[in-house]
Amino acid sequence: MKKTTLFFRGQVRRALVLFALLPFVALSGFPVSSARAATTELTNVSYDPTRELYEQYNAAFRTYWKNKTGADVTIVQSHGGSAKQARSVIEGNAADVLTLALAYDISAVEKAGLIRKGWEKAFPANSSPYTSTMVFLVRKGNPKNLKTWGDLVQSGVGVITPNPKTSGAARWNYLAAWAWAHQKYNGDEKAVREFMSRLFRNVLVLDTGARGSTNTFVRNGQGDVLLAWENEAYLALAEHKNEFDIITPDLSILAEPPVAVVDAVVDKRGTRELATAYLNYLYSDEGQRIAGKNHYRPSNPKIAAEFANVFDLNVKLVTIHDPLFGGWEKAQTEHFNDGGTFDQIYSR
Amino acid sequence: MNKEIWIPRLLTAVSIAFVLLMLVLPLVVVLAEAFRSGLEVFLRAATDIYTLKALRLTLTATAAAVLLNTLFGLTAAWAVTRFSFRGKGVLSTLIDIPFAVSPVIAGLVFILVFGRISPLHPFLEAHNIKVVFAEPGIILATVFVTFPFVARELIPTLEARGTDEEQAAALMGAGFFTIFRKITFPHIRWALLYSVILCAARAMGEFGAVSVVSGHLRGKTNTLPLHVEILYSEYQFTAAFAVSAVLVAAAVLILTARNIVEHIAHKEDDLNVR
């Protein structure tokens, strides 16, 4: 018996070595990335509600690029909650361009060293080719008669919004509600907090992204009102005719979803020219009209005017640069980071 | 007396009701939704370029998981049941990690190890190796979550068999591979096949870990389960259920294969006893 065990010792060692080598065998089999090959492939990492917009825009851009250079280009899309998407790029998701929900998320990528300073001015209109705002999507006929933010805190109103920790839309509509309350209570911060606290007590489901919330409200029938991107609300309306109404509150926020070229990635892949052209074309008349048709407000006022019958262009819009918020950096720290006002009002 | 008759009946009725409600009903709903807008819509969704690419990736990851885990499972089961060595207890505990750890955490670990924030990153970057947010990451994540299946199935089988025959063979001068081929393998082949099938089934359906390392790049790092979620998010409900139906079909195939294997294995066991 003892002898056999001895005899096996060498085998044990061999088996263990084989076992230890496995991960390396596994790794060596992996195809080396094709990044160096001269492919004209462009990766656009975007946020949730832009799926339909970029599907149409990419087709238009492919045609434009083909006519201009004769080259075919493949555009790879990725969609998800804005903060989550920025995170994935920081962690190594090789996006050539970022088209996110708010500047803060692109700044996070800048801080990680992937985007150079000054990207906000690299393209016209604060690098925001289209804007949007936050509206209410309510069930047909508005049975709970919800007109503005103040109506949302009544008892028995079920509110659906994504989670401000992960979603751009949620942060925009949180700030819109805050701005409304600030005006209503003449800047009495205690009253504003109390209002926000009541608002979030009415929230039934906090999804991680805007599209998840839309599905919760539209498809699964939860809640009485969805706080949504204007474009997302129109899209839901188009998908489900005669089931919903859009209510534009008297005050909302001007959401400027920005775009940026990811310098570290395009320099490595040699796609800077293509990436820049891709974002620039968003500002062309065709790009602007595609944005308008997808219910984004075109940043070019001339094209925006073509859609005056769709959008309520007269709604009072505060911006993130309003002294109340002082830009995304400040707003993020004050409201959404750990221990910020959102944590305070939500845990209460 | 009466009690003894109705208790098993009641239990059977409860289990059948449960199975119908929890397993059969959802499957029926998936199929009904998939074909709701007609066969043509179903076929268009099932043969869409992104669906096909997702299918290819899912099959690649499944094949890799089956291959690597079979290799690993065999070596690990062999090592744990045939030899005593220091750290044996640790090894057999480590094998179970993927069962205990949430797949999401597994995904995050891969991001930390192979992502841009990892200390390994400069090396990977210099050699142009992309792991996470690319196919290798998907494969790694799939391999990870299906890691224990083969080993866990083989260890009890090998333990039950004992080591007598192998020791006899060793005494008679048979080498490692001869022993494996002539004695060990014939005993475990059905258990091995069975575990491979389970491994494949789990690999095809993996969502959590893969979702974290995927980056959701359409046509590049989307597996079928991820593709279902994307379609669902894009209001393409019929297409989402059509792709789900493809996954269901694959699952049914795998289960059929499993039953056949079980059946044959039983038959052979009976023969062996005789």
Chai-1 contact restraints between the chains, C-beta under 6 A:
chainA,res_idxA,chainB,res_idxB,connection_type,confidence,min_distance_angstrom,max_distance_angstrom,comment,restraint_id
A,T4,B,Q167,contact,1.0,0.0,6.0,A-B,restraint_1
A,T4,B,A170,contact,1.0,0.0,6.0,A-B,restraint_2
A,F7,B,A170,contact,1.0,0.0,6.0,A-B,restraint_3
A,F8,B,F83,contact,1.0,0.0,6.0,A-B,restraint_4
A,Q11,B,F176,contact,1.0,0.0,6.0,A-B,restraint_5
A,V12,B,F83,contact,1.0,0.0,6.0,A-B,restraint_6
A,V12,B,F85,contact,1.0,0.0,6.0,A-B,restraint_7
A,A15,B,T75,contact,1.0,0.0,6.0,A-B,restraint_8
A,A15,B,A79,contact,1.0,0.0,6.0,A-B,restraint_9
A,L18,B,T75,contact,1.0,0.0,6.0,A-B,restraint_10
A,F19,B,T75,contact,1.0,0.0,6.0,A-B,restraint_11
A,L22,B,F72,contact,1.0,0.0,6.0,A-B,restraint_12
A,A26,B,L68,contact,1.0,0.0,6.0,A-B,restraint_13
A,F30,B,P136,contact,1.0,0.0,6.0,A-B,restraint_14
A,V32,B,N128,contact,1.0,0.0,6.0,A-B,restraint_15
A,S33,B,N128,contact,1.0,0.0,6.0,A-B,restraint_16
A,S33,B,K130,contact,1.0,0.0,6.0,A-B,restraint_17
A,R51,B,E234,contact,1.0,0.0,6.0,A-B,restraint_18
A,V76,B,L217,contact,1.0,0.0,6.0,A-B,restraint_19
A,V76,B,R218,contact,1.0,0.0,6.0,A-B,restraint_20
A,V76,B,K220,contact,1.0,0.0,6.0,A-B,restraint_21
A,Q77,B,R218,contact,1.0,0.0,6.0,A-B,restraint_22
A,S78,B,G215,contact,1.0,0.0,6.0,A-B,restraint_23
A,S78,B,H216,contact,1.0,0.0,6.0,A-B,restraint_24
A,S78,B,L217,contact,1.0,0.0,6.0,A-B,restraint_25
A,G80,B,H216,contact,1.0,0.0,6.0,A-B,restraint_26
A,S88,B,G215,contact,1.0,0.0,6.0,A-B,restraint_27
A,E91,B,I111,contact,1.0,0.0,6.0,A-B,restraint_28
A,E91,B,G115,contact,1.0,0.0,6.0,A-B,restraint_29
A,E91,B,R116,contact,1.0,0.0,6.0,A-B,restraint_30
A,G92,B,G115,contact,1.0,0.0,6.0,A-B,restraint_31
A,G92,B,R116,contact,1.0,0.0,6.0,A-B,restraint_32
A,G92,B,V132,contact,1.0,0.0,6.0,A-B,restraint_33
A,G92,B,F133,contact,1.0,0.0,6.0,A-B,restraint_34
A,N93,B,F133,contact,1.0,0.0,6.0,A-B,restraint_35
A,N93,B,G215,contact,1.0,0.0,6.0,A-B,restraint_36
A,R211,B,S233,contact,1.0,0.0,6.0,A-B,restraint_37
A,E239,B,Y235,contact,1.0,0.0,6.0,A-B,restraint_38
